[in-house]
Amino acid sequence: MIDRFLPMNDNALIQEEPLVELSHVFLNFDNLQVLQDVSIKIYRGEFVVLHGSTGCGKSTVLRLISGLLLPTAGAIRVAGEDIQDFSNLQRRWLRRAIGLMMQNSPLLEDRTILENVMLPALAAEATIDEARQRAVSALARCHMSEWAQAKPVDLSSGQRQQVCLARAVVNQPVLILADEPAAHLDAANAQNLINLLGEFANAGVTVIVASHLLLAPRDIDYREIKFAAPQGV
């Protein structure tokens, strides 16, 4: 695993307690060692790209951070808390506090765009009015306000991903996890989406992107963490 800043200035890394920390993490699936002794520290406001080929473990890291998986060995901390010590209920609340853009979370085709974006707020026990206000604000931040009453079928692939981002940030998270957000986009739409994620990093949100492409946001510092292919055990 290679960790580097691209580009880096004197203020690129703020010395403080990490928002996310993986310490000597191992993860095995059957006879496949997906992660081997992975240690990462990610700080508030960073834009980090986990970069590597399919199957290298980068998406698995996002699932570990969100509490969807537990490691075979090692520690994972979010905001200083060891999430292996969390109950199932605490891990569910952790996921509600994180902005998740996961590959297996499509939009609901029978709901409007506004209704889709409201769903995580309602799951976090917001009232309908509160959820609607949050969704309207999230769509505005993702430049999708004019599509609020449309259905997913009316949108392009790039617009769908912008809506998925709006849905991820509707609860105003301090951390966004994006798993292959540009996997099915052309180069122009992919760059537009990464730049949009960069806007959230500029606003102080920590953004972690897992991608087989090296996607670099324009005009902000970012850090690439390179993952190698997995090995048998």
Secondary structure, DSSP 8 states (H G I E B T S, - for coil): -EEEEES--TTSS--S--SEEEEEEEEEETTEEEEEEEEEEE-TT-EEEEE--TTSSHHHHHHHHTTSS--SEEEEEETTEEGGGS-HHHHHHHHHHSEEE-TT----TTS-HHHHHHHHHHHTT--HHHHHHHHHHHHHHTT-GGGTTS-GGGS-HHHHHHHHHHHHHTT--SEEEEESTTTTS-HHHHHHHHHHHHHHHHTT-EEEEEESS----TTS-EEEEE----EE-
